[in-house]
Amino acid sequence: MSESGTEKVVIIGSGPAGWTAAVYAARANLDPVVYVGVPKQDPGPVLPGGQLMLTTDVENYPGFPEGVSGPEMMMKFEEQAKRFGTRVVGEDITRCDFSSDGSPHTLHTSGGKVIKAHAVIIATGATANWLGLENEMRLARSGGGVSACAVCDGALPVFRDKPLAVVGGGDTAMEEATYLTKFASRVYVIHRRDQLRASKVMQERFMSKPNAEVLWNKVVLDVLGDEKIRAMRLQDTVTGEESELEVAGMFVAIGHTPATKFLRETGLEFDDAGYIDLKDRSSRTTIEGVFAAGDVADAKYRQAVTAAGMGCQAAMDAEHWLGAKGLN
Ligand SMILES: Cc1cc2nc3c(=O)[nH]c(=O)nc-3n(C[C@H](O)[C@H](O)[C@H](O)COP(=O)(O)OP(=O)(O)OC[C@H]3O[C@@H](n4cnc5c(N)ncnc54)[C@H](O)[C@@H]3O)c2cc1C
């Protein structure tokens, strides 16, 4: 913090993007403070530590040849940021006033404080949309075969040569389902209507696989199984008939909600789905001194390693920006 009481850098969010930004900012002597967020349920479960708090094995983050549990990995990220002096506050940022268009910016916290910051890094992530089934989160958190990310979890041994289901009907659902056809004995796409929203080319890519099948006009009533998913209970939207589909995994692919609602009135620019728009392939937003990193600004890749890379970029961009203004 500078002598005026204004923070040099405030980082909002404590997933891979936020902690990586903190490591870089702290090592650059910017004395960062991270607002880690408070647990919430809307639009889905959100925890300090981010989305990886909801998963068991992370096998695709470099540096962990044996894999690592999501919560353990996030604990290590936090420890590393703290080692270089990062300060941590267990609150949300509820409102931002970026109207000074330069600095300092004004942030309001869930604890009722008002803080000033020259640079702000937004790393609030995105929440996977879930179906809201009774047993869904229990089996997702325990590694019981329910997931919201096929690229993350599809290659796990537990899913090899087993029947799997993807719920959804858009391009993401097709992409996830096509990816899973490499590992699964059969991949069912469960869709509530009689046609998919996905583009024709994505549909054809999936349908061309010999182990691909779409189950039309079906909604999922629940997932069944004690420790592992055993089957899904489905209902036909036309006849009302209920049935069970035996699967070893259910992948929910009905979209993500970026955590940008609290930023709506700030003058930041967003894409149609609410992700923050970045400028010139950097972490700079359309507002001076405000940077964004990770899933909150990335509707495409949404991986821990890409989020961490963007966190590094944001801290470096913030440092350069502060330096150019003589604020570092
Ligand atoms: C079930 C599941 C399994 C996954 N498995 C893998 C995997 O194996 N490998 C992989 O690479 N990726 C995986 N992913 C994707 C990965 O988790 C994300 O890409 C990554 O976590 C994004 O990091 P992030 O820092 O951008 O945001 P997030 O991890 O979403 O973190 C955002 C943080 O911001 C905080 N926050 C939100 N709003 C506020 C606010 N207003 N004020 C303060 N804080 C706020 C939240 O509390 C949260 O801590 C998985 C995702 C899911 C859902």
The ligand as a Gaussian input file, in Angstrom:
#p B3LYP/6-31G(d) Opt

LIG

0 1
 C      -15.452000     -29.797000     -11.832000
 C      -14.296000     -29.082000     -12.521000
 C      -13.120000     -29.778000     -12.735000
 C      -12.050000     -29.140000     -13.356000
 N      -10.894000     -29.846000     -13.541000
 C       -9.846000     -29.247000     -14.142000
 C       -8.626000     -29.973000     -14.362000
 O       -8.505000     -31.144000     -14.026000
 N       -7.608000     -29.299000     -14.987000
 C       -7.719000     -27.994000     -15.401000
 O       -6.752000     -27.441000     -15.938000
 N       -8.869000     -27.303000     -15.210000
 C       -9.919000     -27.890000     -14.597000
 N      -11.092000     -27.213000     -14.435000
 C      -11.159000     -25.822000     -14.918000
 C      -10.417000     -24.909000     -13.926000
 O      -10.910000     -25.160000     -12.632000
 C      -10.608000     -23.448000     -14.292000
 O      -10.197000     -23.226000     -15.615000
 C       -9.789000     -22.547000     -13.359000
 O      -10.122000     -22.796000     -12.016000
 C      -10.035000     -21.074000     -13.679000
 O       -9.293000     -20.323000     -12.778000
 P       -9.664000     -18.823000     -12.445000
 O       -8.619000     -18.360000     -11.493000
 O       -9.862000     -18.049000     -13.686000
 O      -11.096000     -18.843000     -11.740000
 P      -11.756000     -19.737000     -10.626000
 O      -11.010000     -20.971000     -10.337000
 O      -13.184000     -19.864000     -11.022000
 O      -11.678000     -18.831000      -9.316000
 C      -12.395000     -17.642000      -9.223000
 C      -12.337000     -17.139000      -7.794000
 O      -12.898000     -15.837000      -7.713000
 C      -13.626000     -15.718000      -6.502000
 N      -14.608000     -14.667000      -6.700000
 C      -15.664000     -14.658000      -7.548000
 N      -16.331000     -13.486000      -7.434000
 C      -15.673000     -12.750000      -6.503000
 C      -15.862000     -11.446000      -5.948000
 N      -16.875000     -10.661000      -6.358000
 N      -14.992000     -11.009000      -5.000000
 C      -13.948000     -11.794000      -4.596000
 N      -13.714000     -13.030000      -5.101000
 C      -14.568000     -13.496000      -6.035000
 C      -14.203000     -17.100000      -6.266000
 O      -14.439000     -17.285000      -4.890000
 C      -13.055000     -17.977000      -6.753000
 O      -12.168000     -18.194000      -5.709000
 C      -12.175000     -27.803000     -13.790000
 C      -13.353000     -27.099000     -13.574000
 C      -14.415000     -27.729000     -12.930000
 C      -15.689000     -26.957000     -12.683000

